[in-house]
Amino acid sequence: MFYTFKGDRAVNKEQTQAHLAKLSGRLRELQGLAETGTISDEEFTEIDTVISDVKVSEKRLGQLNQMDEIQARLSSVSSADSNTSSSLPIKPEVEARVSVGQDRAELERFPSFGQQLQAVYRSSQDGGFTDPRLRGIEQRATLGGSAGVPHEGGFLVQTDFSEALIRRVYETGQVASRTFPITISSPSNSVEIPGVDETSRADGSRWGGVRGYWTNEAAASTASTPKFRNVKLSLEKLTGLAYSTEELLGDATALDSIMSQAFGEELGFKVDDAIVNGDGAGKPLGFLNAACLVSVAKESGQAAATIVQANILKMWSRLWAPSQANAVWFINQDTQPQLFSIELGSGGSILYLPPGAMGNAEGTLLGAPVIPIEQCQTLGTKGDLYLCDMSQYALARKGGVESATSIHVQFLTGQTAFRFVLRVDGQPLWNAALTAKNGSNTVSPFISLDTRS
């Protein structure tokens, strides 16, 4: 079918697509000249002309696609009025079969994450068609864009896909999956958790100031008051960026699996890294930088880049007693040869049992699971070995995952950029290590080993 534009210029979709392909090839040539320093002033001027032509052609192509979509929807209305029960010729990429009497709620949902991403891609094109099912999902303000770039609206990922993606983030994240989860509801962007301001178990300090007294009969009681504090979590924005080739965009099933895996793994890695190493500036506060972290000193004369029996036993003794049943070890894999060599006493039993030993799926050290993670530091550095109770770390998130797309970031390579946004924040529930009633050592749910160099 031919469409006529202003000026009686007849252009169809095939011709427009072929023209865009030629423009893309010319841009590659000009880019090559620019990179080699052999481009002339005239060719620099040509770049502006080609880019302008690309924008015009993209807009026209979007208009053609939009007309086809509108015709398909109008056809569906006509078919319904005549009580015709048959599949309608909606474009294949929409992949939403409409039949008379079909449940409206079903029509407003995407069958797969890949198909929703295809719809987001189409909506990003200048003059492109926005699938009505995207409008059924809350649309966010523009997440990006600049002069000369088509509007790039952001959409929430459909609820069921969003929850599946978040589950993948937590499944991929070995640390995040063990935290104390908090979901912040709309319209709030933060949450305050009341906590006891307790830093010592000495008399007069428990519960921040509560104290009991032995008193004589009929004697007056002495008053005391607990002290409280608030743990405030204000959501920060975590973004993930993935690219899709034009060929992949045409395959909803492959797009679904690849984007889900890429997004889940990358966001899971970044969340874990922030929980461990975050400085609290625009990201969660990691326990490495938290005031409640207890760091056990190396032994006198201990060789560099080693872990000895005394390190392990002292770390365990500094773990808050109620956390011992829930604690896990986070390690850098560089530490494993050291762990294998540690014995309990001279010629005693091995403290570290690798995965598979004694029927355990995970390795264990003093009976607690050992989890190798990339976010730990290398052997000999503070942070190569942690002992943690992650139930004492609060991780908050809000709502679903937002998505946006751009066809311009990698235009010359024929790739589309998809950006995903997840809003999270976290920090330990403790504001300081706890001083025991007897003795000078402090205890905490978060224990590390000092640098050995």
C-alpha positions as CSV (number, residue, x, y, z in Angstrom):
1,M,0.0,0.0,0.0
2,F,1.2,3.5,-0.9
3,Y,0.8,6.6,1.3
4,T,1.0,10.1,0.0
5,F,2.7,12.8,2.0
6,K,2.7,16.6,1.6
7,G,4.2,17.5,-1.7
8,D,2.6,14.4,-3.4
9,R,5.6,12.3,-2.6
10,A,4.6,8.7,-2.7
11,V,6.5,6.6,-0.2
12,N,5.7,3.2,1.3
13,K,7.2,1.4,4.2
14,E,9.6,-0.8,2.2
15,Q,11.0,2.3,0.4
16,T,11.4,4.2,3.7
17,Q,13.1,1.2,5.3
18,A,15.5,0.9,2.3
19,H,16.2,4.6,2.5
20,L,17.0,4.4,6.2
21,A,19.4,1.5,5.5
22,K,21.2,3.6,2.9
23,L,21.4,6.5,5.4
24,S,22.8,4.1,8.0
25,G,25.5,3.0,5.6
26,R,26.5,6.5,4.7
27,L,26.7,7.5,8.4
28,R,29.1,4.5,8.9
29,E,31.2,5.8,6.1
30,L,31.3,9.4,7.6
31,Q,32.1,8.0,11.0
32,G,35.0,6.1,9.6
33,L,36.3,9.2,7.9
34,A,36.0,11.2,11.2
35,E,37.8,8.5,13.2
36,T,40.7,8.5,10.7
37,G,40.9,12.3,10.6
38,T,40.3,12.4,6.8
39,I,36.9,13.9,6.8
40,S,36.4,17.2,4.9
41,D,34.3,20.3,5.8
42,E,31.7,19.3,3.2
43,E,31.4,15.9,4.7
44,F,31.0,17.3,8.2
45,T,28.1,19.4,6.8
46,E,26.7,16.3,5.2
47,I,26.5,14.6,8.6
48,D,23.9,17.2,9.7
49,T,21.9,16.6,6.5
50,V,22.0,12.8,6.8
51,I,20.9,12.9,10.5
52,S,18.1,15.3,9.6
53,D,17.0,12.9,6.8
54,V,17.1,10.0,9.3
55,K,14.7,11.8,11.7
56,V,12.3,12.7,8.9
57,S,12.3,9.1,7.6
58,E,11.9,7.6,11.1
59,K,8.9,9.9,11.7
60,R,7.3,8.8,8.4
61,L,7.9,5.2,9.2
62,G,6.4,5.6,12.6
63,Q,3.3,7.3,11.0
64,L,2.9,4.4,8.6
65,N,3.1,1.9,11.4
66,Q,0.6,3.9,13.4
67,M,-1.9,4.0,10.5
68,D,-1.7,0.2,10.2
69,E,-2.3,-0.2,13.9
70,I,-5.3,2.1,13.9
71,Q,-6.7,0.3,10.8
72,A,-6.3,-3.0,12.7
73,R,-8.1,-1.7,15.8
74,L,-10.9,-0.2,13.7
75,S,-11.3,-3.5,11.9
76,S,-11.7,-5.2,15.3
77,V,-14.6,-2.8,16.2
78,S,-16.2,-3.5,12.9
79,S,-15.8,-7.3,13.3
80,A,-17.3,-7.1,16.8
81,D,-20.3,-5.2,15.6
82,S,-21.0,-7.9,13.0
83,N,-20.6,-10.6,15.6
84,T,-17.7,-12.2,13.6
85,S,-15.8,-14.6,15.8
86,S,-12.4,-14.8,14.2
87,S,-8.8,-13.6,14.6
88,L,-8.2,-10.1,13.3
89,P,-5.3,-9.0,11.1
90,I,-3.4,-7.1,13.9
91,K,0.3,-6.7,13.1
92,P,2.4,-9.8,14.1
93,E,4.6,-7.7,16.4
94,V,1.7,-6.8,18.6
95,E,0.8,-10.4,19.0
96,A,-2.5,-9.8,20.7
97,R,-5.2,-11.9,19.2
98,V,-8.7,-10.4,19.7
99,S,-11.9,-12.4,19.6
100,V,-15.5,-11.4,20.3
101,G,-16.3,-11.9,24.0
102,Q,-12.7,-12.2,25.1
103,D,-12.1,-10.9,28.7
104,R,-11.1,-7.2,28.6
105,A,-8.6,-7.7,31.4
106,E,-6.8,-10.3,29.4
107,L,-6.6,-7.9,26.4
108,E,-4.9,-5.3,28.5
109,R,-2.0,-7.5,29.5
110,F,1.0,-8.7,27.5
111,P,1.5,-12.5,27.2
112,S,5.2,-12.2,27.7
113,F,7.9,-9.7,28.8
114,G,9.5,-9.9,25.4
115,Q,6.3,-8.7,23.7
116,Q,6.1,-5.8,26.2
117,L,9.6,-4.8,25.4
118,Q,8.7,-4.8,21.7
119,A,5.8,-2.5,22.4
120,V,8.1,-0.1,24.5
121,Y,10.5,0.0,21.5
122,R,7.8,0.9,19.1
123,S,6.5,3.7,21.4
124,S,9.9,5.3,21.5
125,Q,10.0,6.0,17.8
126,D,9.1,9.5,16.7
127,G,5.5,9.3,15.7
128,G,5.5,5.6,16.7
129,F,2.4,3.8,17.9
130,T,1.9,3.4,21.6
131,D,0.2,0.1,22.4
132,P,-3.0,0.6,24.4
133,R,-1.8,-2.1,26.8
134,L,1.1,0.2,27.8
135,R,-1.3,2.9,28.6
136,G,-3.1,0.5,30.9
137,I,0.2,0.3,32.8
138,E,1.2,3.5,34.6
139,Q,3.3,5.7,32.4
140,R,6.1,7.6,34.0
141,A,7.6,10.9,33.0
142,T,10.2,10.9,30.3
143,L,13.3,9.1,31.6
144,G,15.7,10.6,29.1
145,G,16.2,12.4,25.8
146,S,17.7,15.5,24.4
147,A,17.3,17.9,21.5
148,G,16.8,16.0,18.3
149,V,16.0,12.7,20.0
150,P,12.4,11.4,19.9
151,H,10.4,11.3,23.1
152,E,11.5,8.3,25.1
153,G,8.6,7.7,27.6
154,G,9.1,5.4,30.5
155,F,6.6,2.6,31.4
156,L,6.3,0.4,34.4
157,V,7.0,-3.2,33.6
158,Q,3.8,-5.2,33.8
159,T,3.2,-6.3,37.4
160,D,3.7,-10.0,37.0
161,F,6.8,-9.5,34.8
162,S,8.1,-6.9,37.3
163,E,7.8,-9.3,40.2
164,A,9.5,-12.1,38.2
165,L,12.4,-9.7,37.4
166,I,12.7,-8.7,41.1
167,R,12.6,-12.3,42.1
168,R,15.5,-13.0,39.7
169,V,17.4,-10.0,41.2
170,Y,17.1,-11.5,44.6
171,E,17.8,-15.1,43.4
172,T,20.9,-13.9,41.6
173,G,21.9,-11.8,44.6
174,Q,23.5,-14.0,47.2
175,V,23.5,-11.2,49.7
176,A,20.2,-9.4,49.0
177,S,18.1,-12.6,49.3
178,R,19.1,-12.9,53.0
179,T,18.2,-9.3,54.0
180,F,15.2,-8.1,56.0
181,P,12.9,-6.9,53.1
182,I,10.7,-3.8,53.3
183,T,8.3,-2.8,50.5
184,I,7.5,1.0,50.4
185,S,4.0,1.8,49.2
186,S,3.0,4.7,47.0
187,P,3.2,7.7,47.3
188,S,6.0,7.5,49.8
189,N,9.7,7.5,48.8
190,S,11.1,6.7,52.2
191,V,10.4,4.7,55.4
192,E,11.4,5.1,59.0
193,I,11.9,2.0,61.1
194,P,11.8,2.6,64.9
195,G,14.7,1.0,66.7
196,V,16.1,0.8,70.2
197,D,19.2,3.1,70.7
198,E,21.2,0.5,72.6
199,T,25.0,0.5,72.4
200,S,25.9,-1.2,75.7
201,R,24.6,-4.0,77.9
202,A,26.0,-2.4,81.1
203,D,23.6,-1.4,83.8
204,G,21.7,1.7,82.9
205,S,22.4,1.2,79.2
206,R,20.1,-1.7,78.2
207,W,17.3,-0.5,75.9
208,G,19.1,2.8,75.8
209,G,18.5,3.6,79.5
210,V,16.1,1.1,81.1
211,R,17.4,-0.1,84.5
212,G,15.9,-2.4,87.2
213,Y,16.6,-2.0,90.9
214,W,16.4,-4.3,93.9
215,T,14.4,-2.4,96.4
216,N,13.3,-2.8,100.0
217,E,9.6,-3.3,100.9
218,A,7.6,-0.1,100.6
219,A,10.7,1.8,99.2
220,A,10.2,4.2,96.3
221,S,11.1,2.9,92.8
222,T,13.6,4.7,90.6
223,A,12.4,5.6,87.2
224,S,14.2,4.9,83.9
225,T,13.3,5.4,80.3
226,P,14.2,3.5,77.1
227,K,15.8,5.4,74.3
228,F,14.6,5.0,70.7
229,R,16.0,6.0,67.3
230,N,14.7,5.9,63.7
231,V,16.3,4.0,60.8
232,K,15.4,6.0,57.7
233,L,15.6,4.5,54.2
234,S,15.2,7.0,51.3
235,L,14.9,5.3,47.9
236,E,17.8,5.5,45.5
237,K,17.6,4.8,41.8
238,L,19.4,1.7,40.4
239,T,19.5,1.4,36.6
240,G,20.5,-1.3,34.3
241,L,21.2,-1.0,30.6
242,A,20.9,-3.7,28.0
243,Y,21.2,-3.8,24.2
244,S,19.1,-5.7,21.7
245,T,19.9,-6.2,18.0
246,E,17.2,-5.6,15.4
247,E,17.1,-9.4,14.8
248,L,16.5,-10.1,18.5
249,L,13.7,-7.5,18.6
250,G,11.8,-9.6,16.1
251,D,11.9,-12.6,18.3
252,A,9.8,-12.0,21.5
253,T,10.7,-15.3,23.1
254,A,14.4,-14.8,22.8
255,L,14.1,-11.2,23.8
256,D,12.2,-12.2,26.9
257,S,14.7,-14.8,28.1
258,I,17.8,-12.7,27.3
259,M,16.6,-9.4,28.8
260,S,15.3,-11.2,31.9
261,Q,18.6,-12.9,32.5
262,A,20.8,-9.9,31.6
263,F,18.7,-7.5,33.8
264,G,18.3,-9.9,36.7
265,E,22.0,-10.8,36.9
266,E,23.3,-7.2,36.6
267,L,20.9,-5.6,39.0
268,G,21.4,-8.5,41.4
269,F,25.2,-7.9,41.3
270,K,24.8,-4.2,41.9
271,V,22.4,-4.6,44.8
272,D,24.7,-7.1,46.4
273,D,27.7,-4.8,45.9
274,A,26.0,-1.9,47.5
275,I,24.9,-4.0,50.5
276,V,28.5,-5.0,51.0
277,N,30.5,-2.0,49.8
278,G,28.1,0.9,49.5
279,D,29.1,4.3,50.9
280,G,25.5,5.4,51.5
281,A,25.9,8.3,49.0
282,G,23.2,7.8,46.3
283,K,23.2,4.1,47.1
284,P,22.6,1.8,50.1
285,L,25.0,1.9,53.0
286,G,27.1,-1.3,52.9
287,F,28.1,-3.1,56.1
288,L,31.8,-2.6,55.3
289,N,31.3,1.2,55.9
290,A,28.7,0.9,58.7
291,A,29.5,2.1,62.2
292,C,28.3,-1.2,63.6
293,L,31.0,-3.3,61.8
294,V,33.4,-5.1,64.1
295,S,36.8,-5.7,62.6
296,V,39.0,-8.4,64.2
297,A,42.7,-7.5,64.3
298,K,45.3,-9.9,62.8
299,E,47.4,-12.0,65.1
300,S,50.9,-10.8,66.2
301,G,53.4,-11.8,63.6
302,Q,50.8,-13.2,61.2
303,A,52.1,-13.5,57.7
304,A,50.6,-11.4,54.9
305,A,47.7,-12.7,52.9
306,T,46.9,-15.6,55.4
307,I,44.0,-16.7,57.5
308,V,44.7,-18.6,60.7
309,Q,42.7,-20.5,63.2
310,A,42.7,-17.7,65.7
311,N,41.2,-15.3,63.1
312,I,38.2,-17.6,62.6
313,L,37.6,-18.3,66.3
314,K,37.9,-14.6,67.3
315,M,35.5,-13.5,64.6
316,W,32.9,-16.1,65.8
317,S,33.4,-14.9,69.4
318,R,32.6,-11.3,68.3
319,L,29.4,-12.2,66.6
320,W,26.3,-11.1,68.6
321,A,25.1,-14.3,70.3
322,P,21.4,-14.3,69.0
323,S,22.9,-14.0,65.4
324,Q,25.0,-17.2,65.6
325,A,22.1,-19.4,64.5
326,N,21.4,-17.2,61.4
327,A,25.0,-16.2,60.4
328,V,26.7,-16.9,57.1
329,W,30.3,-16.4,55.9
330,F,30.8,-14.3,52.8
331,I,34.2,-15.0,51.2
332,N,36.3,-14.1,48.2
333,Q,37.3,-17.3,46.4
334,D,40.9,-16.4,46.9
335,T,40.5,-17.3,50.6
336,Q,39.6,-21.0,50.0
337,P,43.1,-22.4,50.0
338,Q,43.7,-20.8,53.4
339,L,40.4,-22.2,54.7
340,F,41.3,-25.7,53.7
341,S,44.5,-25.6,55.8
342,I,42.9,-24.5,59.1
343,E,42.6,-27.1,61.7
344,L,40.9,-27.0,65.2
345,G,43.9,-27.5,67.4
346,S,47.1,-29.3,66.5
347,G,46.2,-32.2,64.3
348,G,42.5,-31.6,65.0
349,S,39.5,-31.6,62.7
350,I,39.3,-29.4,59.6
351,L,37.2,-26.3,60.3
352,Y,36.1,-25.7,56.7
353,L,34.0,-28.3,54.9
354,P,33.6,-27.7,51.1
355,P,30.3,-28.0,49.2
356,G,29.2,-31.6,49.0
357,A,31.0,-32.7,52.2
358,M,28.7,-34.3,54.8
359,G,25.8,-33.9,52.3
360,N,25.9,-30.1,52.5
361,A,25.0,-28.2,49.3
362,E,27.1,-25.3,50.6
363,G,30.4,-25.2,52.3
364,T,30.4,-24.7,56.0
365,L,32.8,-23.1,58.5
366,L,32.1,-23.7,62.2
367,G,28.7,-25.0,61.0
368,A,27.7,-21.8,59.3
369,P,27.2,-21.6,55.5
370,V,30.1,-20.3,53.4
371,I,29.1,-18.2,50.4
372,P,31.7,-17.1,47.8
373,I,30.8,-13.7,46.4
374,E,32.6,-11.4,43.9
375,Q,31.9,-8.4,46.1
376,C,34.4,-9.5,48.8
377,Q,37.9,-8.1,48.6
378,T,40.9,-10.2,47.6
379,L,42.9,-12.3,50.1
380,G,44.7,-10.3,52.8
381,T,42.6,-7.2,52.5
382,K,39.9,-6.1,54.9
383,G,36.7,-7.5,53.4
384,D,38.0,-10.8,52.1
385,L,36.1,-12.6,54.8
386,Y,32.9,-11.6,56.6
387,L,30.6,-13.2,59.2
388,C,27.2,-11.7,59.0
389,D,23.6,-12.1,60.1
390,M,21.8,-10.5,57.2
391,S,18.4,-10.4,59.0
392,Q,19.9,-7.3,60.7
393,Y,20.2,-5.5,57.4
394,A,17.0,-3.7,56.1
395,L,16.6,-3.5,52.3
396,A,13.7,-1.4,51.0
397,R,12.2,-1.1,47.5
398,K,9.2,0.5,46.0
399,G,6.8,-0.8,43.5
400,G,7.8,-2.3,40.2
401,V,10.5,-1.9,37.6
402,E,10.4,1.0,35.1
403,S,11.6,0.6,31.5
404,A,12.6,3.0,28.7
405,T,14.2,2.6,25.4
406,S,16.3,4.4,22.8
407,I,17.0,3.6,19.2
408,H,19.7,6.3,19.0
409,V,22.3,5.2,21.5
410,Q,23.7,2.5,19.1
411,F,22.0,3.6,15.9
412,L,25.0,2.9,13.7
413,T,25.2,-0.7,14.9
414,G,21.5,-1.4,14.6
415,Q,21.0,-2.0,18.3
416,T,18.3,-0.7,20.6
417,A,19.0,0.2,24.2
418,F,16.7,-0.8,27.0
419,R,17.0,0.8,30.4
420,F,15.5,-0.6,33.6
421,V,15.1,1.3,36.8
422,L,14.6,-0.2,40.3
423,R,14.4,2.0,43.4
424,V,16.0,0.6,46.5
425,D,17.8,1.6,49.7
426,G,19.3,-0.3,52.6
427,Q,21.4,-0.1,55.7
428,P,22.2,-2.2,58.8
429,L,19.5,-1.9,61.6
430,W,22.4,-1.3,64.1
431,N,23.9,2.1,64.5
432,A,26.9,0.9,66.5
433,A,28.5,-2.3,67.9
434,L,27.3,-3.4,71.3
435,T,29.5,-3.4,74.3
436,A,29.0,-6.5,76.5
437,K,28.0,-6.2,80.1
438,N,31.2,-8.0,81.2
439,G,34.5,-7.5,79.3
440,S,35.7,-4.9,76.9
441,N,34.9,-6.6,73.6
442,T,32.1,-5.3,71.4
443,V,29.8,-7.6,69.5
444,S,27.8,-7.1,66.3
445,P,25.9,-9.0,63.6
446,F,28.6,-7.8,61.1
447,I,32.2,-9.0,61.6
448,S,35.2,-8.6,59.3
449,L,38.9,-9.4,59.5
450,D,41.5,-6.6,59.4
451,T,44.1,-6.3,56.6
452,R,47.0,-8.8,56.9
453,S,49.9,-7.2,55.0
